[in-house]
């Protein structure tokens, strides 16, 4: 299977979790730590992103997110192609930031 910009996927997780009680803060922290452990990186405070080599890999990570959902709050998951990800414009103030390069895919055969 050849990798191309239409098969390689990016998985975004957007969330708004309650933090009023100590229990809420712990649940939110556990959810964020689970995302980091699963290979996600923080793009913004409540936006995490992960590179996936295929749609099947994306399915696996979506299922992991679903199994680790906190009891309260809103979590949204979005998958886009590498081609779409390449069209994102990122700004820091008025200056445009260059998109981070895609991770290198290891090929064994």
The first five atom37 places (N, CA, C, CB, O) and aatype in JSON, in Angstrom:
{
  "aatype": [20, 20, 20, 20, 20, 20, 20, 20, 20, 20, 20, 20, 20, 20, 20, 20, 20, 20, 20, 20, 20, 20, 20, 20, 20, 20, 20, 20, 20, 20, 20, 20, 20, 20, 20, 20, 20, 20, 20, 20, 20, 20, 20, 20, 20, 20, 20, 20, 20, 20, 20, 20, 20, 20, 20, 20, 20, 20, 20, 20, 20, 20, 20, 20, 20, 20, 20, 20, 20, 20, 20, 20, 20, 20, 20, 20, 20, 20, 20, 20, 20, 20, 20, 20, 20, 20, 20, 20, 20, 20, 20, 20, 20, 20, 20, 20, 20, 20, 20, 20, 20, 20, 20, 20, 20, 20, 20, 20, 20],
  "atom_mask": [
    [1, 1, 1, 1, 1],
    [1, 1, 1, 1, 1],
    [1, 1, 1, 1, 1],
    [1, 1, 1, 1, 1],
    [1, 1, 1, 1, 1],
    [1, 1, 1, 1, 1],
    [1, 1, 1, 1, 1],
    [1, 1, 1, 1, 1],
    [1, 1, 1, 1, 1],
    [1, 1, 1, 1, 1],
    [1, 1, 1, 1, 1],
    [1, 1, 1, 1, 1],
    [1, 1, 1, 1, 1],
    [1, 1, 1, 1, 1],
    [1, 1, 1, 1, 1],
    [1, 1, 1, 1, 1],
    [1, 1, 1, 1, 1],
    [1, 1, 1, 1, 1],
    [1, 1, 1, 1, 1],
    [1, 1, 1, 1, 1],
    [1, 1, 1, 1, 1],
    [1, 1, 1, 1, 1],
    [1, 1, 1, 1, 1],
    [1, 1, 1, 1, 1],
    [1, 1, 1, 1, 1],
    [1, 1, 1, 1, 1],
    [1, 1, 1, 1, 1],
    [1, 1, 1, 1, 1],
    [1, 1, 1, 1, 1],
    [1, 1, 1, 1, 1],
    [1, 1, 1, 1, 1],
    [1, 1, 1, 1, 1],
    [1, 1, 1, 1, 1],
    [1, 1, 1, 1, 1],
    [1, 1, 1, 1, 1],
    [1, 1, 1, 1, 1],
    [1, 1, 1, 1, 1],
    [1, 1, 1, 1, 1],
    [1, 1, 1, 1, 1],
    [1, 1, 1, 1, 1],
    [1, 1, 1, 1, 1],
    [1, 1, 1, 1, 1],
    [1, 1, 1, 1, 1],
    [1, 1, 1, 1, 1],
    [1, 1, 1, 1, 1],
    [1, 1, 1, 1, 1],
    [1, 1, 1, 1, 1],
    [1, 1, 1, 1, 1],
    [1, 1, 1, 1, 1],
    [1, 1, 1, 1, 1],
    [1, 1, 1, 1, 1],
    [1, 1, 1, 1, 1],
    [1, 1, 1, 1, 1],
    [1, 1, 1, 1, 1],
    [1, 1, 1, 1, 1],
    [1, 1, 1, 1, 1],
    [1, 1, 1, 1, 1],
    [1, 1, 1, 1, 1],
    [1, 1, 1, 1, 1],
    [1, 1, 1, 1, 1],
    [1, 1, 1, 1, 1],
    [1, 1, 1, 1, 1],
    [1, 1, 1, 1, 1],
    [1, 1, 1, 1, 1],
    [1, 1, 1, 1, 1],
    [1, 1, 1, 1, 1],
    [1, 1, 1, 1, 1],
    [1, 1, 1, 1, 1],
    [1, 1, 1, 1, 1],
    [1, 1, 1, 1, 1],
    [1, 1, 1, 1, 1],
    [1, 1, 1, 1, 1],
    [1, 1, 1, 1, 1],
    [1, 1, 1, 1, 1],
    [1, 1, 1, 1, 1],
    [1, 1, 1, 1, 1],
    [1, 1, 1, 1, 1],
    [1, 1, 1, 1, 1],
    [1, 1, 1, 1, 1],
    [1, 1, 1, 1, 1],
    [1, 1, 1, 1, 1],
    [1, 1, 1, 1, 1],
    [1, 1, 1, 1, 1],
    [1, 1, 1, 1, 1],
    [1, 1, 1, 1, 1],
    [1, 1, 1, 1, 1],
    [1, 1, 1, 1, 1],
    [1, 1, 1, 1, 1],
    [1, 1, 1, 1, 1],
    [1, 1, 1, 1, 1],
    [1, 1, 1, 1, 1],
    [1, 1, 1, 1, 1],
    [1, 1, 1, 1, 1],
    [1, 1, 1, 1, 1],
    [1, 1, 1, 1, 1],
    [1, 1, 1, 1, 1],
    [1, 1, 1, 1, 1],
    [1, 1, 1, 1, 1],
    [1, 1, 1, 1, 1],
    [1, 1, 1, 1, 1],
    [1, 1, 1, 1, 1],
    [1, 1, 1, 1, 1],
    [1, 1, 1, 1, 1],
    [1, 1, 1, 1, 1],
    [1, 1, 1, 1, 1],
    [1, 1, 1, 1, 1],
    [1, 1, 1, 1, 1],
    [1, 1, 1, 1, 1],
    [1, 1, 1, 1, 1]
  ],
  "atom_positions": [
    [[0.84, -1.18, 0.0], [0.0, 0.0, 0.0], [0.89, 1.24, 0.0], [-0.96, 0.0, 1.22], [1.76, 1.4, 0.86]],
    [[0.66, 2.1, -0.93], [1.45, 3.32, -1.05], [0.85, 4.42, -0.19], [1.54, 3.77, -2.52], [-0.37, 4.63, -0.2]],
    [[1.7, 5.12, 0.56], [1.23, 6.23, 1.37], [1.07, 7.46, 0.48], [2.2, 6.52, 2.55], [1.96, 7.79, -0.31]],
    [[-0.05, 8.14, 0.63], [-0.22, 9.4, -0.08], [-1.02, 10.36, 0.78], [-0.9, 9.18, -1.45], [-1.55, 9.98, 1.83]],
    [[-1.12, 11.58, 0.35], [-1.74, 12.64, 1.16], [-3.24, 12.45, 1.35], [-1.48, 13.98, 0.51], [-3.85, 13.15, 2.16]],
    [[-3.84, 11.51, 0.61], [-5.28, 11.27, 0.75], [-5.57, 10.05, 1.63], [-5.91, 11.08, -0.62], [-6.7, 9.88, 2.07]],
    [[-4.58, 9.21, 1.89], [-4.76, 8.04, 2.76], [-4.26, 8.29, 4.17], [-4.04, 6.83, 2.17], [-4.83, 7.78, 5.14]],
    [[-3.2, 9.06, 4.3], [-2.65, 9.4, 5.6], [-3.63, 10.35, 6.28], [-1.22, 10.05, 5.48], [-4.14, 11.28, 5.65]],
    [[-3.9, 10.12, 7.57], [-4.92, 10.89, 8.27], [-4.33, 11.64, 9.46], [-6.04, 9.97, 8.73], [-3.29, 11.27, 10.01]],
    [[-5.0, 12.69, 9.85], [-4.73, 13.42, 11.09], [-5.99, 13.35, 11.92], [-4.29, 14.91, 10.81], [-7.09, 13.56, 11.41]],
    [[-5.83, 13.07, 13.19], [-6.96, 12.95, 14.09], [-6.91, 14.09, 15.1], [-6.97, 11.58, 14.81], [-5.92, 14.26, 15.81]],
    [[-7.98, 14.88, 15.15], [-8.08, 16.0, 16.08], [-9.06, 15.64, 17.19], [-8.53, 17.3, 15.35], [-10.09, 15.01, 16.94]],
    [[-8.73, 16.02, 18.42], [-9.63, 15.87, 19.55], [-9.81, 17.25, 20.17], [-9.09, 14.83, 20.6], [-8.85, 17.89, 20.6]],
    [[-11.06, 17.7, 20.22], [-11.41, 18.99, 20.82], [-12.24, 18.67, 22.06], [-12.21, 19.92, 19.81], [-13.14, 17.84, 22.0]],
    [[-11.96, 19.32, 23.17], [-12.76, 19.02, 24.36], [-12.93, 20.24, 25.25], [-12.13, 17.9, 25.15], [-12.09, 21.15, 25.29]],
    [[-14.03, 20.21, 25.95], [-14.36, 21.22, 26.96], [-14.85, 20.43, 28.17], [-15.45, 22.27, 26.44], [-15.99, 19.98, 28.21]],
    [[-13.98, 20.28, 29.16], [-14.29, 19.44, 30.31], [-14.45, 20.3, 31.56], [-13.18, 18.39, 30.53], [-13.75, 21.3, 31.73]],
    [[-15.38, 19.93, 32.43], [-15.57, 20.71, 33.66], [-14.37, 20.59, 34.59], [-16.84, 20.26, 34.38], [-13.71, 19.55, 34.64]],
    [[-14.1, 21.66, 35.33], [-12.99, 21.67, 36.28], [-13.39, 22.31, 37.61], [-11.78, 22.42, 35.68], [-12.54, 22.8, 38.35]],
    [[-14.68, 22.31, 37.92], [-15.16, 22.95, 39.14], [-14.74, 22.21, 40.41], [-16.68, 23.07, 39.1], [-14.33, 22.83, 41.39]],
    [[-14.83, 20.89, 40.38], [-14.51, 20.1, 41.58], [-13.16, 19.41, 41.41], [-15.63, 19.06, 41.86], [-12.61, 19.32, 40.31]],
    [[-12.65, 18.93, 42.52], [-11.38, 18.2, 42.49], [-11.51, 16.95, 41.61], [-10.94, 17.81, 43.92], [-10.58, 16.61, 40.88]],
    [[-12.65, 16.28, 41.69], [-12.9, 15.08, 40.87], [-12.92, 15.43, 39.38], [-14.24, 14.42, 41.29], [-12.36, 14.71, 38.56]],
    [[-13.57, 16.55, 39.04], [-13.61, 17.0, 37.63], [-12.21, 17.27, 37.11], [-14.48, 18.27, 37.5], [-11.86, 16.86, 36.0]],
    [[-11.4, 17.96, 37.91], [-10.03, 18.28, 37.49], [-9.22, 16.99, 37.29], [-9.34, 19.19, 38.53], [-8.43, 16.9, 36.36]],
    [[-9.43, 16.01, 38.16], [-8.71, 14.74, 38.04], [-9.14, 14.01, 36.76], [-8.97, 13.84, 39.27], [-8.29, 13.49, 36.03]],
    [[-10.44, 13.98, 36.49], [-10.93, 13.33, 35.26], [-10.39, 14.01, 34.01], [-12.46, 13.34, 35.22], [-9.99, 13.34, 33.06]],
    [[-10.36, 15.35, 34.01], [-9.82, 16.09, 32.87], [-8.34, 15.8, 32.69], [-10.05, 17.61, 33.04], [-7.87, 15.61, 31.56]],
    [[-7.61, 15.76, 33.78], [-6.18, 15.47, 33.73], [-5.91, 14.06, 33.22], [-5.55, 15.66, 35.11], [-5.01, 13.85, 32.41]],
    [[-6.69, 13.09, 33.69], [-6.53, 11.71, 33.23], [-6.81, 11.59, 31.73], [-7.46, 10.77, 34.01], [-6.12, 10.85, 31.02]],
    [[-7.81, 12.31, 31.25], [-8.13, 12.28, 29.83], [-6.99, 12.86, 29.0], [-9.43, 13.05, 29.55], [-6.59, 12.27, 27.99]],
    [[-6.46, 14.01, 29.42], [-5.33, 14.62, 28.69], [-4.11, 13.71, 28.71], [-4.97, 15.99, 29.3], [-3.43, 13.56, 27.69]],
    [[-3.82, 13.1, 29.85], [-2.68, 12.2, 29.94], [-2.86, 10.97, 29.06], [-2.45, 11.77, 31.39], [-1.9, 10.48, 28.48]],
    [[-4.09, 10.48, 28.95], [-4.37, 9.34, 28.07], [-4.12, 9.72, 26.61], [-5.82, 8.85, 28.25], [-3.59, 8.92, 25.84]],
    [[-4.49, 10.94, 26.23], [-4.23, 11.39, 24.86], [-2.73, 11.46, 24.59], [-4.87, 12.77, 24.61], [-2.26, 11.0, 23.55]],
    [[-1.98, 12.03, 25.52], [-0.52, 12.13, 25.35], [0.11, 10.75, 25.27], [0.1, 12.93, 26.51], [1.01, 10.52, 24.46]],
    [[-0.34, 9.83, 26.12], [0.2, 8.46, 26.12], [-0.09, 7.76, 24.79], [-0.39, 7.65, 27.29], [0.68, 6.89, 24.36]],
    [[-1.2, 8.14, 24.15], [-1.59, 7.53, 22.88], [-0.94, 8.22, 21.68], [-3.1, 7.56, 22.73], [-1.28, 7.9, 20.54]],
    [[-0.02, 9.15, 21.92], [0.73, 9.75, 20.82], [0.2, 11.07, 20.32], [0.78, 8.82, 19.71], [0.69, 11.58, 19.31]],
    [[-0.79, 11.64, 20.99], [-1.31, 12.95, 20.6], [-0.38, 14.04, 21.11], [-2.74, 13.15, 21.14], [0.33, 13.86, 22.1]],
    [[-0.39, 15.17, 20.42], [0.34, 16.34, 20.89], [-0.64, 17.49, 21.03], [1.51, 16.72, 19.91], [-1.64, 17.56, 20.31]],
    [[-0.36, 18.4, 21.96], [-1.25, 19.52, 22.19], [-1.01, 20.58, 21.12], [-1.03, 20.11, 23.6], [0.1, 21.08, 20.96]],
    [[-2.07, 20.91, 20.4], [-2.01, 21.97, 19.4], [-2.42, 23.3, 20.04], [-2.92, 21.63, 18.18], [-1.82, 24.34, 19.77]],
    [[-3.45, 23.25, 20.88], [-3.9, 24.35, 21.72], [-4.34, 23.73, 23.04], [-5.07, 25.19, 21.03], [-4.29, 22.51, 23.18]],
    [[-4.77, 24.54, 24.0], [-5.07, 24.01, 25.32], [-6.06, 22.84, 25.3], [-5.62, 25.1, 26.18], [-5.83, 21.85, 26.0]],
    [[-7.11, 22.92, 24.56], [-8.09, 21.83, 24.51], [-8.21, 21.22, 23.13], [-9.45, 22.33, 24.97], [-9.27, 20.71, 22.76]],
    [[-7.13, 21.28, 22.36], [-7.09, 20.7, 21.02], [-5.83, 19.85, 20.91], [-7.13, 21.82, 19.91], [-4.71, 20.36, 21.03]],
    [[-6.02, 18.57, 20.68], [-4.89, 17.66, 20.54], [-4.96, 17.03, 19.16], [-4.9, 16.57, 21.66], [-6.05, 16.85, 18.61]],
    [[-3.8, 16.7, 18.6], [-3.74, 16.19, 17.23], [-2.77, 15.01, 17.18], [-3.31, 17.3, 16.24], [-1.78, 14.96, 17.92]],
    [[-3.07, 14.06, 16.27], [-2.21, 12.88, 16.1], [-2.17, 12.5, 14.63], [-2.72, 11.69, 16.96], [-3.19, 12.53, 13.94]],
    [[-0.99, 12.15, 14.17], [-0.77, 11.67, 12.8], [-1.05, 10.17, 12.78], [0.69, 11.97, 12.32], [-0.57, 9.44, 13.64]],
    [[-1.82, 9.71, 11.81], [-2.12, 8.28, 11.65], [-1.79, 7.87, 10.22], [-3.63, 7.97, 11.98], [-2.12, 8.59, 9.27]],
    [[-1.15, 6.74, 10.06], [-0.69, 6.31, 8.74], [-1.81, 5.82, 7.82], [0.31, 5.21, 8.9], [-1.62, 5.74, 6.61]],
    [[-2.98, 5.51, 8.39], [-4.07, 4.99, 7.57], [-5.4, 5.21, 8.26], [-3.86, 3.5, 7.28], [-5.46, 5.59, 9.43]],
    [[-6.47, 4.97, 7.53], [-7.81, 5.05, 8.11], [-8.02, 4.01, 9.19], [-8.85, 4.89, 7.03], [-8.71, 4.27, 10.17]],
    [[-7.43, 2.84, 9.01], [-7.56, 1.77, 10.0], [-6.9, 2.17, 11.31], [-6.95, 0.46, 9.47], [-7.44, 1.92, 12.39]],
    [[-5.73, 2.78, 11.22], [-5.03, 3.27, 12.42], [-5.86, 4.35, 13.1], [-3.63, 3.81, 12.05], [-5.92, 4.4, 14.33]],
    [[-6.48, 5.21, 12.31], [-7.33, 6.26, 12.86], [-8.51, 5.65, 13.62], [-7.84, 7.18, 11.74], [-8.88, 6.15, 14.68]],
    [[-9.09, 4.57, 13.08], [-10.19, 3.88, 13.76], [-9.77, 3.4, 15.14], [-10.68, 2.7, 12.92], [-10.52, 3.53, 16.11]],
    [[-8.56, 2.83, 15.23], [-8.05, 2.32, 16.5], [-7.97, 3.44, 17.53], [-6.66, 1.66, 16.31], [-8.4, 3.28, 18.67]],
    [[-7.43, 4.58, 17.14], [-7.26, 5.69, 18.07], [-8.6, 6.33, 18.44], [-6.33, 6.74, 17.47], [-8.77, 6.79, 19.57]],
    [[-9.54, 6.37, 17.5], [-10.89, 6.87, 17.83], [-11.54, 5.97, 18.88], [-11.77, 6.93, 16.56], [-12.18, 6.47, 19.81]],
    [[-11.39, 4.66, 18.73], [-11.95, 3.73, 19.71], [-11.31, 3.9, 21.08], [-11.78, 2.29, 19.23], [-11.99, 3.81, 22.1]],
    [[-10.0, 4.16, 21.12], [-9.33, 4.39, 22.39], [-9.87, 5.64, 23.07], [-7.83, 4.51, 22.18], [-10.09, 5.65, 24.28]],
    [[-10.08, 6.69, 22.29], [-10.64, 7.93, 22.85], [-12.01, 7.64, 23.44], [-10.73, 9.04, 21.76], [-12.32, 8.06, 24.55]],
    [[-12.83, 6.94, 22.68], [-14.19, 6.65, 23.13], [-14.19, 5.84, 24.42], [-14.96, 5.9, 22.04], [-15.05, 6.03, 25.28]],
    [[-13.22, 4.94, 24.57], [-13.17, 4.12, 25.79], [-12.66, 4.89, 27.0], [-12.29, 2.91, 25.55], [-12.83, 4.44, 28.13]],
    [[-12.04, 6.05, 26.78], [-11.46, 6.84, 27.88], [-12.2, 8.14, 28.14], [-10.02, 7.14, 27.59], [-11.68, 9.02, 28.82]],
    [[-13.4, 8.28, 27.61], [-14.15, 9.51, 27.79], [-14.44, 9.76, 29.27], [-15.46, 9.47, 26.99], [-14.82, 8.84, 29.99]],
    [[-14.26, 11.0, 29.73], [-14.62, 11.33, 31.1], [-16.15, 11.33, 31.26], [-14.03, 12.71, 31.51], [-16.87, 11.41, 30.26]],
    [[-16.64, 11.23, 32.5], [-18.09, 11.14, 32.7], [-18.86, 12.4, 32.3], [-18.36, 10.84, 34.14], [-20.04, 12.3, 31.96]],
    [[-18.23, 13.57, 32.33], [-18.91, 14.83, 32.0], [-18.05, 15.63, 31.04], [-19.22, 15.65, 33.29], [-16.84, 15.43, 30.93]],
    [[-18.7, 16.55, 30.34], [-17.98, 17.42, 29.42], [-18.26, 17.05, 27.98], [-16.51, 17.35, 29.69], [-18.96, 16.09, 27.69]],
    [[-17.69, 17.85, 27.08], [-17.9, 17.64, 25.65], [-16.57, 17.3, 24.99], [-18.53, 18.9, 24.99], [-15.56, 17.98, 25.19]],
    [[-16.58, 16.23, 24.2], [-15.4, 15.81, 23.45], [-15.83, 15.62, 21.99], [-14.77, 14.49, 24.04], [-16.81, 14.93, 21.72]],
    [[-15.11, 16.23, 21.07], [-15.37, 16.07, 19.63], [-14.11, 15.53, 18.98], [-15.8, 17.43, 18.98], [-12.99, 15.89, 19.35]],
    [[-14.3, 14.64, 17.99], [-13.19, 14.02, 17.28], [-13.39, 14.29, 15.79], [-13.1, 12.48, 17.57], [-14.49, 14.12, 15.26]],
    [[-12.32, 14.7, 15.13], [-12.38, 15.01, 13.71], [-11.2, 14.36, 13.02], [-12.39, 16.55, 13.46], [-10.07, 14.46, 13.5]],
    [[-11.44, 13.7, 11.91], [-10.35, 13.16, 11.1], [-10.3, 13.89, 9.77], [-10.52, 11.62, 10.88], [-11.32, 14.14, 9.14]],
    [[-9.08, 14.23, 9.36], [-8.88, 14.88, 8.07], [-7.69, 14.22, 7.37], [-8.65, 16.43, 8.23], [-6.87, 13.57, 8.02]],
    [[-7.63, 14.39, 6.07], [-6.51, 13.82, 5.32], [-5.27, 14.69, 5.5], [-6.86, 13.68, 3.83], [-5.35, 15.84, 5.91]],
    [[-4.13, 14.11, 5.18], [-2.87, 14.85, 5.24], [-2.91, 16.03, 4.27], [-1.68, 13.92, 4.92], [-2.34, 17.09, 4.55]],
    [[-3.57, 15.85, 3.16], [-3.71, 16.92, 2.16], [-4.48, 18.1, 2.77], [-4.44, 16.41, 0.89], [-4.07, 19.25, 2.59]],
    [[-5.58, 17.82, 3.47], [-6.34, 18.88, 4.12], [-5.53, 19.54, 5.23], [-7.65, 18.32, 4.68], [-5.57, 20.76, 5.39]],
    [[-4.79, 18.73, 5.99], [-3.97, 19.26, 7.08], [-2.94, 20.24, 6.54], [-3.27, 18.11, 7.83], [-2.62, 21.24, 7.2]],
    [[-2.42, 19.96, 5.36], [-1.43, 20.84, 4.75], [-1.97, 22.22, 4.41], [-0.89, 20.21, 3.51], [-1.19, 23.14, 4.17]],
    [[-3.29, 22.38, 4.37], [-3.91, 23.66, 4.05], [-4.23, 24.5, 5.29], [-5.17, 23.44, 3.27], [-4.78, 25.59, 5.15]],
    [[-3.9, 24.01, 6.48], [-4.18, 24.76, 7.7], [-3.27, 25.99, 7.76], [-3.99, 23.87, 8.95], [-2.08, 25.9, 7.49]],
    [[-3.85, 27.11, 8.12], [-3.08, 28.33, 8.37], [-2.98, 28.51, 9.88], [-3.72, 29.58, 7.68], [-4.01, 28.56, 10.55]],
    [[-1.78, 28.62, 10.4], [-1.54, 28.83, 11.82], [-0.92, 30.21, 12.01], [-0.63, 27.73, 12.42], [0.0, 30.58, 11.28]],
    [[-1.43, 30.95, 12.99], [-0.91, 32.29, 13.26], [-0.54, 32.42, 14.72], [-1.94, 33.35, 12.86], [-1.23, 31.9, 15.59]],
    [[0.53, 33.11, 14.98], [0.92, 33.51, 16.32], [0.91, 35.03, 16.3], [2.33, 32.92, 16.74], [1.86, 35.66, 15.84]],
    [[-0.17, 35.6, 16.81], [-0.36, 37.04, 16.62], [-0.64, 37.29, 15.15], [0.88, 37.84, 17.1], [-1.5, 36.64, 14.56]],
    [[0.07, 38.21, 14.56], [-0.12, 38.5, 13.14], [0.82, 37.71, 12.23], [0.09, 39.97, 12.89], [0.67, 37.73, 11.01]],
    [[1.78, 37.01, 12.83], [2.73, 36.26, 12.03], [2.26, 34.83, 11.8], [4.1, 36.25, 12.7], [1.8, 34.16, 12.72]],
    [[2.38, 34.38, 10.55], [1.99, 33.02, 10.21], [3.09, 32.06, 10.64], [1.72, 32.88, 8.7], [4.27, 32.32, 10.45]],
    [[2.68, 30.94, 11.23], [3.62, 29.89, 11.63], [3.63, 28.8, 10.56], [3.25, 29.3, 13.01], [2.6, 28.5, 9.97]],
    [[4.78, 28.23, 10.33], [4.91, 27.13, 9.38], [4.32, 25.87, 10.01], [6.39, 26.92, 8.96], [4.57, 25.6, 11.18]],
    [[3.55, 25.09, 9.23], [3.01, 23.83, 9.74], [4.14, 22.88, 10.09], [2.07, 23.18, 8.71], [5.17, 22.84, 9.41]],
    [[3.95, 22.13, 11.14], [4.94, 21.12, 11.53], [4.99, 20.05, 10.46], [4.6, 20.5, 12.92], [3.95, 19.66, 9.92]],
    [[6.18, 19.54, 10.12], [6.27, 18.5, 9.11], [5.65, 17.2, 9.61], [7.74, 18.26, 8.7], [5.64, 16.93, 10.82]],
    [[5.13, 16.41, 8.7], [4.54, 15.12, 9.06], [5.63, 14.19, 9.6], [3.83, 14.48, 7.83], [6.77, 14.24, 9.15]],
    [[5.28, 13.35, 10.57], [6.26, 12.39, 11.09], [6.72, 11.45, 9.99], [5.67, 11.59, 12.28], [5.96, 11.15, 9.07]],
    [[7.94, 10.98, 10.09], [8.48, 10.06, 9.11], [7.87, 8.69, 9.35], [10.02, 9.99, 9.19], [7.83, 8.21, 10.48]],
    [[7.4, 8.06, 8.28], [6.81, 6.73, 8.38], [7.89, 5.69, 8.13], [5.65, 6.56, 7.37], [8.56, 5.72, 7.1]],
    [[8.06, 4.79, 9.06], [9.05, 3.73, 8.94], [8.51, 2.62, 8.05], [9.43, 3.18, 10.33], [7.43, 2.1, 8.29]],
    [[9.26, 2.25, 7.02], [8.89, 1.14, 6.16], [9.85, 0.0, 6.39], [8.87, 1.55, 4.68], [11.06, 0.18, 6.31]],
    [[9.29, -1.18, 6.67], [10.13, -2.34, 6.94], [10.35, -3.19, 5.69], [9.51, -3.19, 8.02], [11.37, -3.86, 5.57]],
    [[9.41, -3.17, 4.77], [9.54, -4.0, 3.57], [9.3, -3.2, 2.33], [8.58, -5.17, 3.62], [9.38, -3.74, 1.22]]
  ]
}
